[in-house]
Amino acid sequence: MSTEPIVKNKKFNNRQIKRIYYRRLGIVIWASFLIAAIECTLFYALFDPQDLALLSSFNVDIGQMQGYAVGFIFFWFFTFVASYLCGILMALPRDKLAKRTITD
C-alpha cells in the first residue's frame, strides 16, 4: 500500500482523482444524512419544537414542521462537518506513520 497522497500517485489521472473525491464526498453526505435522521428521530421523540421555541430567550414564532426542518438541517450540517473532517484526516498522507519503527 502506497503512503503517498493520491494526487501525487502516478497511477491515477485527474479524472480518476476527481471521481474518487466525489465518491468519497457522496459517502460523507449520505452517511451524515442518515445519522442526522436518526438524531432528529431521537431528539424530537423527547422534545417538541414549539415547546423549545417557548423556552428561547427571544421571541420566535415557529411552527412544528418548521422546527423539525430547522432541527434536521442543524443536525445534518454538524454531522456533515464532523464526517468531512474525519474523511480529510483519514486521507492524509501516511508517510510519517509508515516510517516509524519501534526502537528498544
BAGUGU-630834 format. One record per atom (N, C-alpha, C): residue number from 1; atom name; x, y, z. Coordinates in nm, 3 decimals. Each point is the difference from the previous one (the first is absolute). Layout:
<nodes>
NUM;CA;X;Y;Z
...
</nodes>
This chain:
<nodes>
1;N;0.084;-0.118;0.000
1;CA;-0.084;0.118;0.000
1;C;0.088;0.124;0.000
2;N;-0.024;0.088;-0.092
2;CA;0.078;0.121;-0.012
2;C;-0.036;0.099;0.110
3;N;0.102;0.071;0.047
3;CA;-0.024;0.098;0.106
3;C;-0.003;0.142;-0.053
4;N;0.012;0.018;-0.132
4;CA;-0.003;0.134;-0.055
4;C;-0.144;0.045;-0.025
5;N;-0.022;0.132;-0.006
5;CA;-0.136;0.049;-0.027
5;C;-0.048;-0.048;-0.137
6;N;-0.129;-0.014;-0.014
6;CA;-0.057;-0.051;-0.125
6;C;0.026;0.096;-0.115
7;N;0.015;0.129;0.029
7;CA;0.024;0.098;-0.105
7;C;0.139;-0.019;-0.061
8;N;0.098;-0.041;0.081
8;CA;0.136;-0.020;-0.049
8;C;0.022;-0.140;-0.059
9;N;-0.095;-0.087;0.016
9;CA;0.012;-0.136;-0.050
9;C;-0.012;0.002;-0.152
10;N;0.099;-0.051;-0.070
10;CA;0.004;0.004;-0.147
10;C;-0.097;-0.099;-0.064
11;N;-0.057;-0.091;0.079
11;CA;-0.093;-0.099;-0.055
11;C;-0.136;0.060;-0.032
12;N;-0.032;0.117;0.057
12;CA;-0.131;0.063;-0.019
12;C;0.013;0.125;-0.084
13;N;-0.092;0.019;-0.096
13;CA;-0.005;0.125;-0.073
13;C;-0.097;0.095;0.070
14;N;-0.013;0.122;-0.050
14;CA;-0.084;0.101;0.066
14;C;-0.146;-0.041;0.007
15;N;-0.048;-0.064;-0.105
15;CA;-0.140;-0.044;-0.003
15;C;-0.028;-0.103;0.109
16;N;0.091;-0.094;0.017
16;CA;-0.016;-0.102;0.103
16;C;0.008;0.061;0.140
17;N;0.087;0.097;0.018
17;CA;0.013;0.066;0.130
17;C;-0.128;0.074;0.035
18;N;-0.060;0.068;-0.099
18;CA;-0.127;0.070;0.024
18;C;-0.111;-0.099;0.033
19;N;-0.003;-0.112;-0.071
19;CA;-0.103;-0.102;0.027
19;C;0.016;-0.055;0.141
20;N;0.122;-0.024;0.043
20;CA;0.025;-0.050;0.136
20;C;-0.046;0.103;0.102
21;N;0.033;0.128;-0.025
21;CA;-0.040;0.105;0.093
21;C;-0.152;0.011;0.009
22;N;-0.067;0.003;-0.115
22;CA;-0.146;0.014;0.001
22;C;-0.068;-0.123;0.060
23;N;0.057;-0.115;-0.020
23;CA;-0.056;-0.121;0.062
23;C;0.012;0.007;0.152
24;N;0.117;0.042;0.048
24;CA;0.018;0.015;0.145
24;C;-0.091;0.108;0.056
25;N;-0.017;0.109;-0.075
25;CA;-0.090;0.107;0.044
25;C;-0.144;-0.050;0.007
26;N;-0.041;-0.078;-0.099
26;CA;-0.134;-0.059;0.001
26;C;-0.021;-0.092;0.119
27;N;0.101;-0.077;0.033
27;CA;-0.009;-0.088;0.117
27;C;-0.016;0.081;0.127
28;N;0.077;0.108;0.011
28;CA;-0.009;0.086;0.119
28;C;-0.138;0.066;0.009
29;N;-0.052;0.049;-0.111
29;CA;-0.132;0.064;-0.001
29;C;-0.109;-0.100;0.038
30;N;0.005;-0.119;-0.058
30;CA;-0.102;-0.100;0.028
30;C;0.006;-0.048;0.146
31;N;0.120;-0.024;0.050
31;CA;0.013;-0.045;0.139
31;C;-0.047;0.108;0.096
32;N;0.035;0.125;-0.026
32;CA;-0.044;0.107;0.089
32;C;-0.151;0.020;-0.007
33;N;-0.060;-0.022;-0.116
33;CA;-0.146;0.008;-0.014
33;C;-0.068;-0.106;0.086
34;N;0.048;-0.123;-0.007
34;CA;-0.061;-0.108;0.078
34;C;0.016;0.025;0.150
35;N;0.116;0.043;0.043
35;CA;0.022;0.026;0.142
35;C;-0.086;0.118;0.046
36;N;-0.014;0.104;-0.083
36;CA;-0.086;0.113;0.036
36;C;-0.146;-0.044;0.013
37;N;-0.044;-0.090;-0.084
37;CA;-0.137;-0.051;0.010
37;C;-0.020;-0.075;0.131
38;N;0.097;-0.081;0.039
38;CA;-0.009;-0.072;0.127
38;C;0.005;0.097;0.118
39;N;0.089;0.100;-0.008
39;CA;0.007;0.100;0.107
39;C;-0.132;0.076;0.015
40;N;-0.060;0.039;-0.112
40;CA;-0.128;0.072;0.005
40;C;-0.109;-0.087;0.060
41;N;-0.002;-0.126;-0.040
41;CA;-0.102;-0.091;0.054
41;C;0.012;-0.011;0.151
42;N;0.122;-0.018;0.048
42;CA;0.019;-0.012;0.145
42;C;-0.026;0.130;0.073
43;N;0.049;0.112;-0.056
43;CA;-0.015;0.129;0.067
43;C;-0.147;0.043;0.006
44;N;-0.070;-0.013;-0.113
44;CA;-0.139;0.046;-0.003
44;C;-0.097;-0.101;0.059
45;N;0.047;-0.117;0.034
45;CA;-0.083;-0.092;0.078
45;C;-0.011;0.050;0.145
46;N;0.100;0.076;0.042
46;CA;0.001;0.054;0.137
46;C;-0.049;0.144;0.009
47;N;0.029;0.081;-0.104
47;CA;-0.030;0.143;0.006
47;C;-0.088;0.042;-0.117
48;N;-0.095;0.089;0.027
48;CA;-0.086;0.056;-0.103
48;C;0.059;0.134;-0.045
49;N;0.010;0.026;-0.130
49;CA;0.059;0.125;-0.047
49;C;-0.073;0.125;0.051
50;N;-0.131;-0.007;0.013
50;CA;-0.073;0.117;0.050
50;C;0.031;0.027;0.147
51;N;0.021;-0.104;0.078
51;CA;0.039;0.020;0.140
51;C;0.140;0.058;0.010
52;N;0.089;-0.041;-0.089
52;CA;0.135;0.055;-0.002
52;C;-0.002;0.147;-0.040
53;N;-0.092;0.039;-0.090
53;CA;-0.012;0.140;-0.040
53;C;-0.046;0.085;0.117
54;N;-0.085;-0.054;0.087
54;CA;-0.045;0.074;0.118
54;C;0.113;0.021;0.102
55;N;0.096;-0.090;0.001
55;CA;0.111;0.009;0.094
55;C;0.110;0.096;-0.045
56;N;-0.004;0.045;-0.125
56;CA;0.107;0.085;-0.051
56;C;-0.007;0.139;0.065
57;N;0.115;0.067;0.003
57;CA;0.007;0.131;0.064
57;C;-0.053;0.112;-0.089
58;N;-0.021;-0.026;-0.127
58;CA;-0.058;0.100;-0.091
58;C;-0.129;-0.057;-0.059
59;N;-0.084;0.089;-0.049
59;CA;-0.131;-0.039;-0.049
59;C;0.012;-0.071;-0.134
60;N;-0.040;-0.126;-0.003
60;CA;0.006;-0.079;-0.123
60;C;-0.139;-0.055;-0.027
61;N;-0.052;0.033;-0.118
61;CA;-0.129;-0.055;-0.041
61;C;0.027;-0.106;-0.106
62;N;0.011;-0.123;0.046
62;CA;0.037;-0.110;-0.090
62;C;-0.100;-0.113;0.017
63;N;-0.041;-0.056;-0.112
63;CA;-0.093;-0.112;0.004
63;C;0.074;-0.131;0.026
64;N;-0.078;-0.104;0.014
64;CA;0.059;-0.130;0.030
64;C;0.083;-0.053;-0.117
65;N;-0.053;0.011;-0.121
65;CA;0.074;-0.051;-0.117
65;C;0.126;0.082;-0.028
66;N;-0.008;0.132;0.020
66;CA;0.121;0.082;-0.018
66;C;0.105;-0.035;0.105
67;N;-0.044;-0.030;0.119
67;CA;0.094;-0.042;0.105
67;C;0.069;-0.130;-0.034
68;N;-0.076;-0.095;-0.053
68;CA;0.061;-0.127;-0.043
68;C;0.101;0.023;-0.112
69;N;-0.036;0.086;-0.097
69;CA;0.089;0.026;-0.114
69;C;0.129;0.069;0.045
70;N;-0.014;0.102;0.084
70;CA;0.119;0.072;0.048
70;C;0.087;-0.094;0.083
71;N;-0.060;-0.079;0.083
71;CA;0.077;-0.096;0.080
71;C;0.071;-0.103;-0.085
72;N;-0.066;-0.051;-0.105
72;CA;0.064;-0.096;-0.087
72;C;0.119;0.061;-0.073
73;N;-0.017;0.122;-0.051
73;CA;0.110;0.066;-0.070
73;C;0.115;0.027;0.097
74;N;-0.031;0.039;0.123
74;CA;0.102;0.020;0.103
74;C;0.077;-0.129;0.026
75;N;-0.072;-0.109;0.023
75;CA;0.067;-0.127;0.025
75;C;0.079;-0.046;-0.122
76;N;-0.055;0.016;-0.120
76;CA;0.068;-0.044;-0.121
76;C;0.128;0.079;-0.023
77;N;-0.005;0.131;0.023
77;CA;0.119;0.083;-0.020
77;C;0.113;-0.045;0.092
78;N;-0.029;-0.018;0.128
78;CA;0.107;-0.034;0.094
78;C;0.050;-0.143;-0.020
79;N;-0.086;-0.092;-0.037
79;CA;0.050;-0.134;-0.027
79;C;0.078;-0.004;-0.132
80;N;-0.038;0.086;-0.097
80;CA;0.077;0.008;-0.123
80;C;0.140;0.055;0.027
81;N;0.009;0.106;0.079
81;CA;0.131;0.058;0.031
81;C;0.088;-0.102;0.073
82;N;-0.057;-0.069;0.097
82;CA;0.077;-0.100;0.073
82;C;0.044;-0.114;-0.091
83;N;-0.087;-0.047;-0.087
83;CA;0.034;-0.109;-0.092
83;C;0.103;0.045;-0.103
84;N;-0.013;0.121;-0.049
84;CA;0.094;0.052;-0.100
84;C;0.139;0.015;0.060
85;N;0.007;0.054;0.122
85;CA;0.130;0.013;0.065
85;C;0.062;-0.137;0.027
86;N;-0.081;-0.096;0.035
86;CA;0.048;-0.137;0.019
86;C;0.056;-0.054;-0.131
87;N;-0.071;0.024;-0.109
87;CA;0.047;-0.046;-0.131
87;C;0.131;0.065;-0.041
88;N;0.014;0.129;0.030
88;CA;0.125;0.070;-0.031
88;C;0.115;-0.059;0.082
89;N;-0.023;-0.022;0.127
89;CA;0.105;-0.057;0.084
89;C;0.039;-0.140;-0.043
90;N;-0.097;-0.078;-0.047
90;CA;0.031;-0.135;-0.045
90;C;0.073;0.000;-0.134
91;N;-0.017;0.104;-0.081
91;CA;0.062;0.005;-0.131
91;C;0.138;0.067;0.001
92;N;0.044;0.048;0.115
92;CA;0.130;0.064;0.006
92;C;0.110;-0.101;-0.029
93;N;0.113;0.046;-0.053
93;CA;0.109;-0.094;-0.029
93;C;0.050;-0.065;0.128
94;N;0.036;-0.125;-0.015
94;CA;0.044;-0.077;0.116
94;C;0.151;-0.020;-0.001
95;N;0.075;0.095;-0.055
95;CA;0.145;-0.015;-0.011
95;C;0.065;-0.018;0.137
96;N;-0.033;0.089;0.091
96;CA;0.064;-0.005;0.131
96;C;-0.040;-0.125;0.078
97;N;-0.126;-0.040;-0.013
97;CA;-0.043;-0.119;0.070
97;C;0.065;-0.126;-0.056
98;N;0.017;-0.004;-0.131
98;CA;0.058;-0.119;-0.063
98;C;0.148;-0.013;0.030
99;N;0.069;0.111;0.023
99;CA;0.144;-0.004;0.024
99;C;0.037;-0.024;0.146
100;N;-0.099;0.003;0.087
100;CA;0.030;-0.022;0.141
100;C;0.043;-0.144;0.024
101;N;0.099;-0.014;0.080
101;CA;0.044;-0.133;0.041
101;C;0.012;-0.003;0.151
102;N;-0.020;-0.115;0.056
102;CA;0.014;-0.015;0.144
102;C;0.146;-0.022;0.033
103;N;0.053;0.087;0.082
103;CA;0.141;-0.014;0.040
103;C;0.005;-0.026;0.149
104;N;0.054;-0.109;0.034
104;CA;0.016;-0.035;0.143
104;C;0.144;-0.027;0.029
</nodes>
